[in-house]
Amino acid sequence: MDTSAHPVTRRARVTWASLFTLLNALIAIAIVASYAPWSANPGGTLGKAYLAIALPGHFLAFAAATMLPALLIGLWPRRTRALTVTAVICQGLWLCLLLVDAKVFALYRFHLNAMVLNMVFGGALHDQVSLSWTNWLQVAGVLVAVFITQGLLAWSCWRLLPARLPQRLLSATLLVAALVMGIGQLATAYYDARGERAVVSQWAYIPWAQPITAKRHMRALGVPVLQPASALPDPRFSELDWPLAPLHCQSHQRPNILMVVMESLRADALDPQTMPNTWALAARSQVFDHHHSTGNATRFGLFGLLYGLPGSYWQPMLAEQRGSLLLQVMKQQGYALHIHGSAPLYSPEFDRTAFADVRDLLQTAPSALSVAERDRHVVQTLQAEIKASPPGTPWFGFAFLDATHAPYHLPKDYPPLVSPMAPDIDFLALDNDHDATPERNRYRTAVHYADSLLGELLQGLRDAGMDENTIVLVTGDHAEEFNDLGLNYWGHNGNFSDYQLQVPFVLHWPGRDAAPDARMSSHEDWVPTVLRHALGCENPLEDFSTGQDLLAPPPPGTRSLLVESWSQRGIRRGHDTYVFDKFGHATALGANYLPLPMQQPDKASVREAWDALTRFRRH
């Protein structure tokens, strides 16, 4: 049937496109099914059942989205050539990308993205990922084979197309496809809300999965939350090789450990007026003057702080619900664990990542209270628990305070630290010409309030005689910008400049001299430092972390830091930042966050980032 020479009805073209889409979705499912764990799945029968539901819906959606350009081009001309050629090109390119992804997943246990393509083919990793002429010949052969197959498939679909197709059959087919996609997403939302690791662990096998989550709505409907499992269903099928060796830890000191994390805490907020209690603590502590979060959002900042890893490991840790080694070791050593959040610790899913092994101990302040009151509740409850600690039992306290998050919450009638202070935050008024002074003053007042709560906590330690045996860390999950760059960035999760990444890091370690430290440090450094010096872990740091030991001299040379956000990944090296957006474009930026004359990313930095990305991936 030579369809290019004769007019074809629009319904026939839609029918052909639907059939072509379905067949390509089946090919995509076959590619992924070739490496998905069917015989021995880490989620058991439930995991395999979920994959069987989720894969068809996922790839039907992808194939349909890939077909859209062809439909837009080919539905209006009366000839079918434009529709056929465009569909073959779009679906062929998509399947080629999926084949490359399958190879990347087999090697590194993560799916292909634009940043990885840039890193591999941009030249910076040429010494590590080098393709010979035979490799390129094989690639060319695969490309030719894919497009020949697509051409034959397109021709076959036209041949199979009946002369007259009942409208009901087409409508029913499209309805079934929509139901398959909908059921897969509904199952995803349901099992995600339950915290079902057997299902969540399957996301690792679905390329470019964007699972729908609706935990709050599901819980409002009464969906029960599962208790944490004691171990992975089958660790052999983990996509992570972490830690590289079992930890050997034995501490004879077992000091108490207190972590106070303030939301959106800028480095320059640490001054005697804004944070008098933290400033006084800093006078007898180690203060890291150039400390950076592992991300510009809470999810990635707290992740790095509690794991000693870059935020890029968030997804596999969530999929497998693998908790922080810090919490695991403290639990093994008999620590009493007091973990408090002003905001729910299940959004982001810290209850299924860092705190997965101690999920039943998480405490959230009552939601009926205002945010400022919730922070006070957290501090008072933690204080009472510490005071009631049995003698001789070490404890770990974690307080995540939220008043410093926009719109910068204050108790009623709390006096302004500085004037003029904005009575609230009008986000629609924030632009490049807006004077940020009132908003910044409100922020500083909220920080002052959070610092006053910290003061009460520290005073409680002194009153109980615990201050000389308690390691205290005060820091932020990430920083907060008030258009400091003059580029209309506000808040966080917008860029990787110091104004969104650099946070205070005040570390009071009994017996250690008070001193400033000018090294470039990271949230990745906290866990390895505590595990080595407080909990007596003898392993090399490289066994379980990409961070450094903050109590040891810094290694020579300039350090590179891998940082994460929702839509970008960055490499910080000195004052420079190499930003990879979701399309893989790399931009080299200076301290003012403007493009540098030399745009090629530093090769040493990219190699360090690649090592951090892949060190604990199972090859």
ABEGO torsion letter per residue (X at the ends): XBAAABBBBAAAAAAAAAAAAAAAAAAAAAAAAAABBAABBAAEAAAAAAAAAAAAAAAAAAAAAAAAAAAAAAAABABAAAAAAAAAAAAAAAAAAAAAAAAAAAAAGBBBBAAAAAAAAAGAAAAABBBBAAAAAAAAAAAAAAAAAAAAAAAAAAAABBABBBAAAAAAAAAAAAAAAAAAAAAAAAAAAAGBAAAAAAAAABBGBBBBBBAAAAAAAGBBBBBBBABBABAAABABBOBABBBBBBBAAGBBBBBBBBBGBBAAABBAAABAAAAAAAAABBBBABBBBABABAAAAAAAAAAGBBAAAAAAAAAAGBBBAAAAAAAAAGBBBBBBBABBAAOBBAAABAAAAAAAABBBBBAABBAAAAAAAAAAAAAAAAAABBBGBBBBBBBBBAAABOAGBBBBGBBBABOBBBABBBAAABBAABBAAAAAAAAAAAAAAAAAAAAAAAAAAAAAGAAAABBBBBBBABBBBBGAAGAGBBEBGABABAAAABBBBBBBBBGBBBBBBABBBBAAAAAAAAAAAAAGBABBAAAABABBBAABBBBBEBBBBBBBBAABBBBBBEABBBBBBAAGBBBBBBAAGBBBABABBBAAAAAAAAAAAAAABBX
